[in-house]
């Protein structure tokens, strides 16, 4: 009942935002991308392909984007001829006045075309902005419906004028983004990986250890937390086997978990929790031996910096976000619970059970299994070990 009431309030905000007159239609393309850091890292190189497409010569571009990855965008794409409106998603959900202002600004922009590249579209976030924009041409993906409430199904039947459908599943999100980019531009793109330009990585104000690995003990989702003692056991092995120092990283919201790790781990460590920007994290990953983390945006940042990844996963959305294809990043090692791995060998089970988020505890992955994965991947550790 509460969710229905919230939905009604959100709908009312959308109606109010689009009341009244607005300027004539502008030769502008509005791109809406409100999903998270990991999603951005799997898409970021396709934005210039859209902006530079011959099909859109003469158009100006405006991006409505999640403010959580603003520092990454500013570092790598500040020279793009794109005007950006940064949207604080938490405030967009909770502050009705803020929401109205964002939606009203999209309405008054009066873009001729709106493009939403997200596969997991959300009625209350990105689709709300698309609806408020009231563009003549509205291009999106035929979405999965995982986040759509049962009583809201079908809300988007007339929202888009062109929908891209990629019936193949599972498919790695990068490849879905690539196919969608070709769909909206009418030409084949040249992007083959998510890598960032090393020449644009920022310098650091502190000195890194000679040999180190990165550990991310936290997660924005409590359902994805891996036990502290598991992280400590893997870190102890990496120190004893290779002499690595642990760089403990995370945002301010991860401090509960990084503090617990620092208390449990007795090896050499440097706690950088809340002390680094996202671009600085890319610099750290670019020189790290490896990353140990659960399924968070950190694994995608590390992959873009060419860092070896040991990621703990539970099978949710298998092959959509992990593991990375070998030809894109051979040093990405996704570790799953034993019982889940048996299912993942069956393509039909993957389609039936693992397309969406599942509730298997991440703690089902034992520390010994991650340690074994590091032993099998010694040639991927920097410097190379054998």
C-alpha positions in Angstrom: 0.0 0.0 0.0 2.8 2.4 0.9 4.5 1.7 -2.5 1.3 2.4 -4.3 1.0 5.7 -2.5 4.5 6.6 -3.3 3.9 5.7 -7.0 0.9 7.9 -7.0 2.9 10.9 -5.6 5.6 10.3 -8.2 3.0 10.3 -10.9 1.5 13.5 -9.6 4.9 15.1 -9.7 5.3 14.1 -13.3 1.9 15.6 -14.3 2.6 18.8 -12.5 6.1 19.1 -14.1 4.6 19.0 -17.6 1.8 21.5 -17.0 2.0 24.8 -18.9 3.7 26.0 -22.0 7.3 25.5 -23.0 9.7 26.8 -25.7 9.5 25.5 -29.2 11.1 22.1 -29.9 14.9 22.3 -29.9 17.3 20.4 -32.1 18.6 18.7 -29.0 19.1 15.1 -28.0 18.5 14.3 -24.4 20.4 11.2 -23.1 19.2 9.8 -19.8 21.6 7.6 -17.8 20.7 7.3 -14.0 22.1 3.9 -13.1 25.1 3.2 -11.0 28.9 3.4 -11.3 29.3 -0.2 -12.6 26.7 0.4 -15.3 28.5 3.6 -16.3 31.8 1.8 -16.6 30.2 -0.7 -19.0 28.8 2.1 -21.1 31.0 5.2 -20.9 32.9 4.7 -24.2 29.7 4.6 -26.2 28.6 8.1 -25.3 31.1 9.7 -27.7 30.0 7.3 -30.4 26.5 8.7 -30.1 27.6 12.3 -29.9 29.8 12.0 -32.9 27.4 9.9 -35.0 26.8 11.3 -38.5 23.1 10.7 -38.1 23.1 13.4 -35.4 25.1 16.1 -37.1 23.7 19.5 -36.2 22.1 18.4 -32.9 23.2 19.6 -29.5 23.4 17.1 -26.6 22.2 17.2 -23.1 22.8 14.4 -20.5 20.8 13.7 -17.4 23.2 11.6 -15.3 23.6 10.0 -11.9 25.8 12.4 -9.8 27.5 9.4 -8.2 29.8 9.1 -11.2 30.3 12.8 -11.9 34.0 12.7 -11.0 34.6 10.0 -13.6 32.7 11.9 -16.3 34.6 15.1 -15.5 37.9 13.4 -15.7 37.4 11.6 -19.0 34.6 13.4 -20.9 34.6 17.1 -19.8 35.7 18.0 -23.4 32.6 16.4 -25.0 30.2 18.9 -26.4 27.5 17.8 -24.0 25.6 19.8 -21.4 25.0 17.8 -18.2 22.4 17.9 -15.5 23.6 15.9 -12.5 20.8 14.1 -10.7 21.1 13.0 -7.0 19.1 9.8 -7.2 18.4 9.7 -3.4 17.2 13.3 -3.4 15.2 12.6 -6.6 13.3 9.9 -4.8 12.8 11.6 -1.5 12.6 15.3 -2.1 9.4 16.2 -4.1 10.5 19.7 -4.8 13.8 18.6 -6.1 12.1 15.9 -8.2 9.7 18.5 -9.6 12.6 20.8 -10.6 14.4 18.0 -12.4 11.3 16.9 -14.3 10.3 20.4 -15.1 13.8 21.2 -16.5 13.5 18.1 -18.8 10.1 19.2 -20.0 11.2 22.8 -20.7 14.3 21.5 -22.5 11.9 20.4 -25.2 14.3 18.0 -26.9 13.4 16.6 -30.3 14.9 13.2 -29.4 15.4 11.4 -26.1 17.6 8.3 -25.7 17.6 6.0 -22.6 20.4 3.4 -22.9 19.4 1.5 -19.7 18.2 -2.1 -20.0 16.8 -2.2 -16.4 14.6 0.8 -16.8 12.8 2.3 -13.8 9.4 4.0 -13.9 10.4 6.2 -10.9 13.8 7.3 -12.2 15.0 7.3 -15.8 11.6 6.6 -17.4 10.1 9.4 -15.3 12.5 11.8 -17.0 11.8 10.4 -20.4 8.1 10.8 -19.8 8.6 14.4 -18.6 10.7 15.3 -21.7 7.8 14.7 -24.0 10.1 14.4 -27.0 8.9 13.6 -30.5 11.2 10.6 -30.8 11.9 8.5 -27.7 14.4 5.6 -28.1 14.9 3.0 -25.4 15.5 -0.7 -24.9 12.9 -3.4 -24.5 13.5 -3.6 -20.8 13.6 -6.4 -18.3 10.9 -6.1 -15.8 12.7 -7.1 -12.6 12.2 -3.8 -10.8 8.7 -3.2 -12.0 5.9 -3.7 -9.5 3.1 -6.1 -10.5 0.5 -3.3 -10.4 2.7 -1.1 -12.7 3.4 -3.6 -15.5 2.6 -2.1 -18.9 3.1 1.5 -17.7 5.6 2.1 -20.6 3.5 0.7 -23.5 3.3 4.1 -25.2 6.3 5.7 -23.6 8.8 5.0 -26.4 8.5 5.4 -30.1 11.4 3.1 -30.9 12.4 0.1 -28.8 15.6 -1.9 -29.2 15.2 -5.6 -28.5 18.1 -8.0 -28.1 16.3 -11.4 -27.4 19.6 -13.2 -26.8 20.2 -13.9 -23.1 22.3 -14.0 -21.1 24.4 -11.3 -22.8 27.2 -9.3 -21.3 26.1 -5.8 -20.6 28.9 -4.2 -22.6 27.8 -6.1 -25.7 24.1 -5.0 -25.1 25.3 -1.4 -24.9 27.3 -1.8 -28.1 24.3 -3.2 -30.0 22.1 -0.5 -28.7 24.6 2.2 -29.7 24.6 0.8 -33.3 20.8 0.8 -33.2 20.5 4.5 -32.2 23.3 5.7 -34.5 22.6 3.6 -37.5 26.3 2.5 -37.9 28.7 0.1 -36.3 30.8 1.4 -33.5 34.5 0.8 -32.9 34.5 0.2 -29.1 36.0 -3.2 -28.0 36.5 -2.8 -24.3 35.9 -0.6 -21.2 39.4 0.6 -20.7 40.2 4.1 -19.7 42.9 6.4 -21.1 45.9 5.9 -18.9 47.1 9.4 -19.9 44.1 10.9 -18.2 44.5 9.2 -14.8 45.2 11.6 -12.0 48.4 11.6 -9.9 48.1 10.8 -6.2 49.0 12.9 -3.3 50.4 9.9 -1.4 53.0 7.2 -2.1 51.7 3.8 -2.9 53.5 0.7 -1.5 55.9 -1.1 -3.8 53.7 -4.2 -4.0 50.1 -4.1 -3.0 46.6 -5.4 -3.7 43.3 -3.7 -3.1 40.6 -5.1 -0.9 37.0 -3.8 -0.8 35.3 -5.3 2.2 32.1 -3.3 1.9 29.1 -3.0 -0.4 26.2 -0.6 -0.9 24.0 -3.6 -0.6 24.0 -5.5 2.8 22.9 -8.6 0.9 26.3 -8.7 -0.8 28.5 -8.5 2.2 31.2 -11.2 2.5 32.4 -12.2 6.0 35.2 -10.1 7.4 37.2 -13.2 8.3 37.0 -14.4 4.7 38.5 -11.2 3.5 41.2 -11.4 6.2 42.1 -15.0 5.3 42.5 -14.2 1.6 44.6 -11.1 2.4 46.8 -13.0 4.8 47.5 -15.5 2.0 48.4 -12.8 -0.5 50.8 -11.2 2.0 52.5 -14.4 3.1 52.7 -15.7 -0.5 53.8 -12.6 -2.3 54.6 -9.9 0.3 51.8 -7.7 -0.8 50.5 -4.8 1.4 46.7 -4.5 1.6 45.2 -1.2 0.4 41.8 -1.1 2.1 39.3 0.9 0.1 35.7 2.0 0.0 33.5 5.0 0.3 32.3 6.7 3.5 29.4 4.3 3.7 31.7 1.3 3.8 33.6 2.4 7.0 31.7 -0.2 9.2 33.2 -3.0 7.0 36.6 -1.5 6.4 37.0 -0.9 10.2 36.1 -4.5 10.9 38.6 -5.7 8.3 41.4 -3.5 9.7 40.7 -4.9 13.2 40.7 -8.5 12.0 43.7 -8.4 9.5 47.1 -8.3 11.2 49.2 -8.0 8.0 50.6 -4.7 6.6 47.8 -2.4 5.4 47.0 1.1 4.3 43.4 2.3 5.0 42.2 4.6 2.3 38.5 4.4 3.1 36.7 7.6 2.0 40.0 9.2 1.1 40.1 8.7 -2.6 38.0 9.9 -5.6 36.8 7.5 -8.2 39.4 8.7 -10.7 42.1 8.2 -8.0 40.9 4.7 -7.5 41.5 4.0 -11.2 45.1 5.2 -10.7 45.4 2.8 -7.7 44.0 -0.1 -9.7 46.3 0.6 -12.6 49.3 -0.2 -10.4 47.8 -2.8 -8.1 48.5 -6.5 -8.3 44.9 -7.4 -8.0 41.5 -6.5 -6.4 39.5 -8.7 -4.0 35.9 -7.6 -3.8 32.3 -8.7 -3.9 30.0 -7.8 -6.7 30.3 -4.0 -6.6 31.2 -1.1 -9.0 34.8 -1.6 -7.9 35.2 -4.7 -10.0 34.3 -2.7 -13.1 36.6 0.2 -12.2 39.4 -2.3 -11.7 38.7 -4.0 -15.0 38.8 -0.7 -16.9 42.2 0.0 -15.4 43.5 -3.4 -16.4 43.7 -4.7 -12.9 43.3 -8.4 -12.2 40.0 -9.0 -10.4 39.0 -11.7 -7.9 35.3 -11.1 -7.5 32.9 -12.9 -5.2 29.5 -13.5 -6.8 26.4 -15.5 -5.9 25.1 -16.2 -9.5 22.7 -13.2 -9.7 22.4 -11.9 -13.3 25.0 -14.4 -14.5 26.9 -13.3 -17.6 25.2 -9.9 -17.6 27.8 -8.2 -15.4 30.2 -11.1 -14.7 32.3 -12.9 -15.6 34.0 -10.7 -18.2 34.5 -12.3 -21.6 38.1 -13.6 -21.9 38.9 -11.5 -25.0 37.9 -8.4 -23.1 39.6 -8.9 -19.8 41.3 -12.4 -19.3 42.4 -11.4 -15.7 38.8 -11.2 -14.4 38.1 -14.2 -12.1 34.5 -14.6 -10.9 34.1 -17.0 -8.0 30.8 -18.6 -7.2 29.4 -20.9 -4.6 30.1 -24.6 -5.4 26.4 -25.4 -5.6 25.7 -22.5 -8.0 28.6 -23.4 -10.3 26.9 -26.8 -11.0 23.8 -24.9 -12.3 25.9 -22.4 -14.3 27.1 -25.2 -16.5 23.6 -25.7 -17.7 22.5 -22.9 -20.2 18.8 -23.6 -19.7 19.1 -23.3 -15.9 21.0 -20.1 -16.4 18.1 -18.6 -18.4 15.5 -19.8 -16.0 17.1 -19.2 -12.6 19.9 -16.6 -12.9 18.7 -13.9 -15.2 17.7 -11.8 -12.2 18.9 -11.3 -8.6 18.8 -14.4 -6.5 19.1 -14.7 -2.7 22.0 -17.1 -2.3 24.3 -15.7 0.5 27.6 -14.4 -0.7 29.1 -16.1 2.3 28.5 -19.4 0.5 31.7 -18.7 -1.3 34.5 -20.0 1.0 37.7 -18.1 1.5 39.6 -21.2 0.5 38.0 -21.1 -2.9 39.2 -17.5 -3.5 42.7 -18.4 -2.3 42.7 -21.3 -4.8 41.7 -19.0 -7.6 44.6 -16.6 -6.8 47.0 -19.6 -6.9 45.7 -20.6 -10.3 46.1 -17.0 -11.6 49.7 -16.2 -10.5 50.7 -15.1 -14.0 48.0 -12.4 -13.9 49.4 -10.8 -10.7 51.7 -7.7 -11.0 54.6 -8.2 -10.9 54.1 -11.6 -12.6 54.6 -14.6 -10.3 54.9 -18.3 -11.0 
